[in-house]
């Protein structure tokens, strides 16, 4: 388990992504690792948290709305 993301004092922004897990991974875990690696290179990226059981919840943290738009 990774420790929670360390974020600065607000304001900052969070992008929340949810997914339903299937019996087979179908490459999801590897794709998620690659996405976080790419996002961490983007200006304004602050961190990432994820929790997965039957439902997965992933949260990425960003310094500004402009940084989020640039990442999309």
FIDRENFI-350129 format. One record per residue: residue in three letters; x, y, z of N, C-alpha, C, O in turn. Coordinates in pm, whole numbers, plus 50000, padded with zeros to 5 digits. Example, Ala and Ser with C-alpha at 12.3 -4.5 7.8 and 13.67 -1.06 7.14 Angstrom:
REM FIDRENFI-350129
ala513194943150780512304955050780513204967050780514244966850846 ser512854977550708513674989450714512905000350787513415011450804 
END
This chain:
REM FIDRENFI-350129
unk500854988150000500005000050000500895012450000501865013250076 unk500565022049915501345034349909500755044550006499555044550032 unk501605053150060501075063550150500245073550072500415074949951 unk499345080550140498525090650071499385101450008500505104050052 unk498855107649904499555118549836499775130049934498915132950018 unk500905136449922501205148250003500875160349916501475162549812 unk499915168049961499455179649883499765192449959499905192350082 unk499865203549887500125216449955498855221350023497785215350011 unk498985232350093497795238750149496885242650033497375246449927 unk495555241950052494635245949947494855260449908495395268049988 unk494465264549790493625256849699494445247849606495545251349562 unk493875236449577494315227549470493085219849426492035221049488 unk493205211949322492035205549262492235190549255493365185749247 unk491125183249258491165168649249490305163949133489215169149110 unk490815154149060490055147548954489805133349003490735126249038 unk488545129349005488155116249059487665107248948486805111248868 unk488205095248943487855085348842487405072748915488095067949005 unk486245067448876485775054948936485655044248828485445047348710 unk485795031848870485675020648777485135008548853485255007548975 unk484534999448779484044986848835485024976048794485314974248676 unk485534968748892486504958348862485824945948806484714942348847 unk486484939848713486024927348654486884915948708487904918448772 unk486484903748682487264892248728488654892248667489624888248732 unk488754896748541490054897448472490534911748469489734920948453 unk491814913748484492414927048485492434933448346492264945548334 unk492654925248241492704930048103493664941748083493424950447999 unk494754941948159495764952248142495484965348213496234974948196 unk494414966048292494044978448359495144983348453495484995248452 unk495704974448533496704978448631497924984548563498444994848608 unk498384978448456499544983748383499214997148319500035006348323 unk498034998448260497625011148199497535022148305497925033548279 unk497035018748423496935028548531498315033148576498515045048600 unk499265023948588500635027548625501255037048521501905046848556 unk501035033948395501565042548288500925056448292501615066448271 unk499615056948317498925069748322499475078448435499705090348415 unk499705072548551500245080248663501665084748632502035096048665 unk502465076248570503835079948534503825091948438504625101148453 unk502935091748340502835102948246502305115548314502825126448291 unk501275113948396500685125548465501715132148556501755144448566 unk502555124148621503525129848715504565138548646505265146248712 unk504675137548515505605145948440504965159148395505655167848342 unk503665160548416502945172448369503075183848470503025181548591 unk503245196148420503255207648511501945208448589500865206848532 unk502045210948718500865212348801500405199648868499505200148953 unk500975188048833500595175448897501125175249039502305178249062 unk500265171749136500665171649276500745157749337501545155449428 unk499935148349289499955135049349498775126649304497955131049224 unk498725114449356497735104749311497425095149425498335090549494 unk496155092149444495705082049541494765072449471494025076449380 unk494775059949512493845050249455493455039949560494245036649649 unk492245034949549491755024049634490915015149545490075019949469 unk491135002049555490384992749470489894980849549490654974149619 unk488624978549537487984966349585487104961949469487604959249360 unk485784961149491484894958449377484804970849289484674969849167 unk484874982449352484864995049281486225001649303486735001849415 unk486795007049197488055014149209487805029049210486975034249135 unk488525036049296488445050549303489875055749294490735052149374 unk490115064249195491425070349177491265085449180490335090949121 unk492175092149250492125106649263493485112249226494505108349283 unk493495121349130494735128549099494555142949146493475148649137 unk495655148749196495635162249252496445171449163497525167949115 unk495895183549143496485193249050496495207049111495625210549190 unk497495214949074497645228449126496585238049073496205247549142 unk496095235848949495155245248889494225238148790494495226948746 unk493145245048757492245239748655492935239648519492675230848437 unk493805249248495494545249648370495435237248355495545231748246 unk496055232948464496895220848460496065208548427496525199848354 unk494855207848479493945196648450493575197048302493615186748235 unk493205208448252492835209648111494005205548020493795198847918 unk495205209448056496375206047975496635190947976497075185347876 unk496355184348086496565169948096495535162248015495865152347950 unk494295166748017493245159747943493625158747798492875153247718 
END
